[in-house]
């Protein structure tokens, strides 16, 4: 049995919205942002969808390596990612970039699909997932500013 848990938050960064959007879909570069991302490989790329295979390494209590496949689409300037297999199968992440004055607001809405067993760790998982996504966006911001 799976339980959906919501995770919604925003980050405001200095980089240009258009550059951030281009960097966001440069999935194969993600392993340069965080040590937990061992690799990202594009296994399918067509006009309306990119499928990636990610290898993630977590060393919280036990060293754990997770391989998952994700689907990525863009619709009305909203970036949708859905985990197709692995422990978080069915998790959906929506990301929108908005220009706010000279900065960019990044809005993240996620529905974490957790097993009933994982549900008791939800506060820890939610915090880790938020830190994980925040880390990616902050490193992406640094890279975008260097490109500008």
N, C-alpha and C positions, 0 to 999 in steps of 0.2 A: 504494500500500500504506500502511495506517495502523498505527501502533503505540500501544498504550495504556500510559500512564505514570501511576502513582499519586502523589497528593499528599494527605497526611493531616496535619492540624495542629489545634491548639486555641487558643482565645483566651479569656481570662477578663476580663469587663468588669463595671462597677459597676451598669449599668442593670437594670431589672426585665425578667424573661423575657417576660412577656405583651406589654409595650410593644414590646420588640425584635421579637417575632414579627409584630406588626402593621406595624411599620416595614419589616420585611424584605419583605413582600409589597406595599409601596407602590412598585412598580417605576418608575413615572413620576417619582418624586422622586430616583432614583439619580443623575441628571446633576448634582444639587446636591452630591453627596458627593465626586466626583472629576472633575478636568478631562478625564481620558481618556474619560469617558462623555459623548459629545456629546448623545445623546438616547435615551430609551426610550419606546416607544409601545406601548400595549396594542392588539393587533389582533384578539384574540378572548378573550372571558371567559365561561366557563360554570361550572357548579357544581363541576366537578372538575379544571379545567385553565384556565390563563391562558397565552396565546401573546403574546410580546412581540417587537418588532423593535428591535434595539439598533444604534446607530451609535457605534463606538468609535474614538478617535483616539490613535495611538501615535506619539511622536516620539523614538524611540531613536536609530537610525542614520539612518533615512529617515523622513520623515513618512508615515504609513500610516493610511488610514481603512478600517475594516472594518465591514461591515453584516452582521448575522446575525439569525436568528430563533431564539427559545428557547421551550421548553415548560416550564411550572412547575406542579407538583402537590404536594399535601400528603397524606401517608399515615402514620398512627400518629405524628403530631407530628414527622415527618421531612419536610423540604422538599426536593423533588427538582427539579433543573433540568437539562434536556438541550438542547444546542445542536443545532438541526435543520438548519442550513445555514451556510455560511461556512467559513473555514479550519480551525476547530476542531470541525466537524460531528462529532457522536457523543460529544462530551465530556459527561460527567455529573457534576454536583456535588450532593452530599447535605449538608444542613446540619441540625443538631439543636441546640436550645437547652435547657440544663439548669440548674435553680436549684441553686446551691451556696452555702449559708449566705445571705449577703446579696448575693451576686454572681450573674452568669450565665456559665456556661461554654458557649462556642459550639464545636461539634465540626464540622470540615469534612473531608469525604472526597470527593476528586475523582479521576476517571479522565480524564486528558487524552488526547484522541484526536489524535495528531500524525502528520503525514505522515513518511515515511521521511527526507525531506530536512530536516524540522524536528527530527527526533530528535537530530541532532548538536548542536542548540542547546538540548536539553532542560534542562540545568542553568540556563541563562539564562531560559528560558521558565518553568520551575518557580518560580524565585525571583521573577520578575515577576508571575506569577499569584498567588503567596502574598502579595506586597506589595499587589497590587491588591485582593484579598479582605480582607486585614487593614485596609487603608485604608477600605474601605467600612464594615466593622464598627466601627471606631473612630469614624468620623464618625456612624454610626448610634447608637452609644453616647452620644455628646455630645448628639445630638438627643433621644434617649430621656430622658436626665437632665433636660433642659430641660422636657420634657412632664410628668414625674412630679410 
